[in-house]
Amino acid sequence: MSLMRCRRHTCKIIIVTSLIWCILDIMILLSYSDCSSGVGFGCTSTETGKKGSIKFSKQVSVDAHGVEIEEYPRSKLKTWHKAKVVTKQKGKPGEMGKAVQIPPDREAEKKEKFKINQFNLMASEMISLNRSLQDVRLSQCKSKVYPSLLPTTSVVIVFHNEAWTTLLRTVHSIMNRSPPELVEEIILVDDASEHEHLGSELEEYAAKMPIPVHVLRTGVRSGLIRARLLGAKTAKGSIITFLDAHCECTEGWLEPLLAEIAKNRKAVVCPVIDVISDESFEYITASDMTWGGFNWKLNFRWYRVPQREMDRRNGDRSEPLHTPAMAGGLFAIDRDYFYEVGSYDEGMDIWGGENLEMSFRVWQCGGTLEIIPCSHVGHVFRDKSPYTFPGGVAKIVNKNAARVAEVWMDEWRDFYYSMNPGARNVDIGDISPRKNLREELKCKSFRWYLENIYPESQMPLDYFFLGEIRNDATHNCLDTMGRKSGEEVGLSYCHGLGGNQVFAYTKRQQVMSDDNCLDAAGPDGPVKLVRCHGMGGNQAWVYNKMDHSLRHVNTAKCLTTQAHDPSSPKLVSCEGEASQQWLMQDKFKWQANKNS
């Protein structure tokens, strides 16, 4: 009997002890519960995990470039659901992004309307504002799952005398293909348009939209930079997304942009910019294997993504691409970070150069600049602008680029001026606020940027020689003659002013002028300027300091001047004659300080 009683007591003790441990376990689990939904034991703020101990906005890690990655505050995230797919409207022109054909009897009318906006306005007017498009994303993108909580965005669109249909198709594509919970508002900023349809008619149309669409007006022509700042100032979303006024957003365009910023608050992200034909409004998918760069004159260019960036992404083309520079028209940025990192340089005029200024600033001051391959937005690219620029395009572009060079490029500003002498004497205004910003943000040097972010750049960093290449027989210099890629290199009188006569002989055995290299496809030439690819082959040359010959590796022939055609160098068997001797020494003096 006593044995039975003892067993019962033992069982009770075991059961009570087990219950106590279970209760303790539950309390510990609840104490460490994720409060992202705003519900949980002891949750007083959606910014915290364990009660009051971990601030999610302060969680940081470091990326491959040593740049801090700061996660997004949980309190700024919202639940969302996918937008419905825009279905094809049978019989309507341009559906699924197809080209629009204009009847031959309306060709004259088409050409006349083309002059208004420098694109086929008639084709645009034939297309539905809600036209369907192909899903152009990579297959890996279509199966990606994005977080159930994402930040909201305000979309800012600046326009000046924009066509009614292209502007509203941009707005409709945002509404049709974005999760409605994530679009706080669309802000249309009118930069002193003169067309009647962009007045009260636009305001009335905007008021009927299912999501808030605001129309702001600059009053006087202010330019893209100042107009965007006006739109950003009123934005309520956690993220600002800037788009141009003649775009079409595709399926799933927004979620990847917001998700990347939610992962890293200091990420500035761009979609893949597809082409909408200015002639037919056909939607043409752009390559996801290009990134943004720039040439010696600070002109933005698209270049092929190098292997090292593919390796960083482990060969996954759907992963975000670290780009040295952005085109500038289409991107998203955290609203607070936009101002923390210096928004835009308000000393710049109208348009041009602001994209490189922001690219350098973001990378050098601790952020990252990315192209998101899973986000695609189409853009109408025009051959020329329909707008006029006060003082002329060259003056504005030179001023803006010179401000970039002076503030962000350190010694390389002198190289820029040598390549673009016209910018040297332009009045660039007061740059002290921007220099103070750089100092306050403790930004890195331009050398750091070239060595770590853009080692593939054409900017001089590791060159054997940089300057004029003079022929000993004729005393003429190699000269690009202002020619484009695919055209022959020339020879002309050595003027000593830099510009088209500055060539670099690089450690990759390239003879380079800007982003073009001397290239010979066969033993008989001709010697052309071709976009540098950095892979040797037809672009590999060996300079012999002893006999001053410049030998083409593939053909084993030497670059030579010819008496009967002194303006066109050719490939000829190496004989050691004066016509084959090239002097790489001249008055052009420029060298970056190795300690910068």
Stockholm file with secondary structure:
# STOCKHOLM 1.0

chainA/1-596         MSLMRCRRHTCKIIIVTSLIWCILDIMILLSYSDCSSGVGFGCTSTETGKKGSIKFSKQVSVDAHGVEIEEYPRSKLKTWHKAKVVTKQKGKPGEMGKAVQIPPDREAEKKEKFKINQFNLMASEMISLNRSLQDVRLSQCKSKVYPSLLPTTSVVIVFHNEAWTTLLRTVHSIMNRSPPELVEEIILVDDASEHEHLGSELEEYAAKMPIPVHVLRTGVRSGLIRARLLGAKTAKGSIITFLDAHCECTEGWLEPLLAEIAKNRKAVVCPVIDVISDESFEYITASDMTWGGFNWKLNFRWYRVPQREMDRRNGDRSEPLHTPAMAGGLFAIDRDYFYEVGSYDEGMDIWGGENLEMSFRVWQCGGTLEIIPCSHVGHVFRDKSPYTFPGGVAKIVNKNAARVAEVWMDEWRDFYYSMNPGARNVDIGDISPRKNLREELKCKSFRWYLENIYPESQMPLDYFFLGEIRNDATHNCLDTMGRKSGEEVGLSYCHGLGGNQVFAYTKRQQVMSDDNCLDAAGPDGPVKLVRCHGMGGNQAWVYNKMDHSLRHVNTAKCLTTQAHDPSSPKLVSCEGEASQQWLMQDKFKWQANKNS
#=GR chainA/1-596 SS CHHHHHHHHHHHHHHHHHHHHHHHHHHHHHHTCCCTTSCSTTCCCTTBSSTTTCBGGGCEEECTTSCEEECCCGGGEEECCCCCCCCCCTTCTTGGGCCCCCCGGGHHHHHHHHHHHTSCHHHHHHSCTTCCCCCCSCHHHHTCCCCSEEECEEEEEEESSCCHHHHHHHHHHHHHHSCGGGEEEEEEEECSCCCGGGSHHHHHHHHTSSSCEEEEECSSCCCHHHHHHHHHHHCCSSEEEEECSSEEECTTCHHHHHHHHHHCTTEEEEEEEEEECTTTCCEECCCSSEEEEECTTCCEEEEECCHHHHHHTTTCTTSCEECSBCCSSSEEEEHHHHHHTTCCCTTSCSSSSHHHHHHHHHHHTTCEEEEEEEEEEEEECCSSCSSCCTTCHHHHHHHHHHHHHHHHCTTHHHHHHHHCGGGTTSCCCCCHHHHHHHHHTTCCCHHHIIIIICTTCSSSSSEEEEECCEETTTCEEEECTTCCTTSBCEEEECCSSCGGGCEEEETTSCEEETTEEEEESSTTCCEEEEECCSSCGGGCEEECTTTCCEEETTTTEEEEEETTEEEEEEEECCCCCGGGCEECCCSCCCCCCTTC
#=GC SS_cons         CHHHHHHHHHHHHHHHHHHHHHHHHHHHHHHTCCCTTSCSTTCCCTTBSSTTTCBGGGCEEECTTSCEEECCCGGGEEECCCCCCCCCCTTCTTGGGCCCCCCGGGHHHHHHHHHHHTSCHHHHHHSCTTCCCCCCSCHHHHTCCCCSEEECEEEEEEESSCCHHHHHHHHHHHHHHSCGGGEEEEEEEECSCCCGGGSHHHHHHHHTSSSCEEEEECSSCCCHHHHHHHHHHHCCSSEEEEECSSEEECTTCHHHHHHHHHHCTTEEEEEEEEEECTTTCCEECCCSSEEEEECTTCCEEEEECCHHHHHHTTTCTTSCEECSBCCSSSEEEEHHHHHHTTCCCTTSCSSSSHHHHHHHHHHHTTCEEEEEEEEEEEEECCSSCSSCCTTCHHHHHHHHHHHHHHHHCTTHHHHHHHHCGGGTTSCCCCCHHHHHHHHHTTCCCHHHIIIIICTTCSSSSSEEEEECCEETTTCEEEECTTCCTTSBCEEEECCSSCGGGCEEEETTSCEEETTEEEEESSTTCCEEEEECCSSCGGGCEEECTTTCCEEETTTTEEEEEETTEEEEEEEECCCCCGGGCEECCCSCCCCCCTTC
//
